[in-house]
Amino acid sequence: MAETLKEKTAKGLFWGAMNNGAMQVIGLVFGIILGRLLSKEDYGMMAMINVFPLIAIALQNSGFASAIGNLKYPTSNDYNSVFWFNIIVGGSLYVILFLCAPFIADFYHDDRLIALCRLAFVTILFSSLGTAQAAFLFKNMMVKQQAKASITAVLLSSTVGVLMAWNGFAYWSLATQGVVYVGLNTLLVWHYSTWRPSLKIDFTPVKTMFPFSFKIAATTIATKINDNVMNILLGRFYNNAITGSYNQAYQWNSKCYLLLQGMLNPVIQPTLVNLSDDKERQLMAFRKMVRFICFLSFPLLFGLGLVSNEFIIITLTEKWQSSAELLRMLCVGGSVMPLYTLFSNVVISKGKSGAYFWCTVSLSVTQIVLMLLLWPYGIHLMVSVYVALTIVWMFVWYVLAYRYISYRPLDFLKDTCPFLLAALGVMTLTYLATMSISNLVCLLLARIVMAAFPSAWSPGSRLPWSPDPPERLRSSLWYHDGRSRTCLPRCPWGRSPHGWDNLSFQPLQT
């Protein structure tokens, strides 16, 4: 019996959570080990060149995974066309970047980067072999298989990285870790995918998808530049150590919000596309996603910011203390990144790749201009403006979401503000109650316990898992939607008597 959209979505969310949870836990453990073994300069070396393979992979992928995701019934020929296109483009890009390695090293004034670039860029070749297979898994919501592939790959590649760092290979361990991860993930994606390429090459589907996919690819490139612009400028105008300090803070911040993004990414676009014929159901499904993300994002990121100093010093030692303040600042912007992703996926699901492109490129240009103007005034001002711009642009994406699915401002405030205010209140009280503790270990434990306790026992926290909330709480868990005499769940996955496929709501008791 074929699975319903509800069942596929539920399984997708579960395995998305498992995948990203495991990935982040593994990343946490191995990140701590590598942070202790390697220096700021080692991390700075990799941070300066990461943007190049990321841009190249975006170019060779060319947004075809999203383009296939928007096709209701993609054919084998569609996948085959994408496969061979990626092989050709990926190979060409590696050759170009291989030859450009001396120019990259000259830009950063460090000849060691020549050999490092040529090794790190091998990820482009491996990635080109797996794009079509990954698109197949994505389209068919085979999140379990994607999870198995990525978890296995990150576990084995991280082990290789630690062993090399332990034996004194410094920044080479980070480059090799990345190559091993992409190679293993590609191999396992092939294993789990049932589709196989043929030698019959027809680029007609690529040509058909190109107007949409090209804009997605260009947008992805702009996004990668946005994510790495600080590393590029710090590597150029400062030094490896400062770049490494920022990159360490950025990695810990991104681990948290990517955990949340990854839970929803495998199901956001397919779900919205499948519900495109019923705007009311689509909007309700989307609002549940928003509430779910806010329920997790604000406490998690604000909590990390609260314990950033003691966490960094205890886990990574005092040599990384300069990263703690940067991490605290980045967590503010990181708290809205999952919402950023949700709103942008609305635009993609509507096929509006042009709007997606221009919004992202505008951010990229604005960010680059501002950072170039501000770099003489120090890294802290640069990071502050970077965070502020991230928050501002989240509202830009919201305006687009409102345009395409009529997500009203009042609904947005209802879905986000309760979680935002609750998280701010809890973190503020926790900070005031623990500020007199001098022992770092005791301070870390006290803040974790005090911040987690109110969240664990708040009414809203019970609902994602509790099928039948107590009657005494029911009045605080439901509210008017402002348009009809129905009520919406305040919790992320409020109980619906007919499930996801038939979004109906309890009548409001008067």
Summary of the structure (lengths in Angstrom):
residues: 510
radius of gyration: 23.0
end to end distance: 41.7
largest distance: 73.7
contacts: 1749
relative contact order: 0.10
helix: 80%
strand: 2%
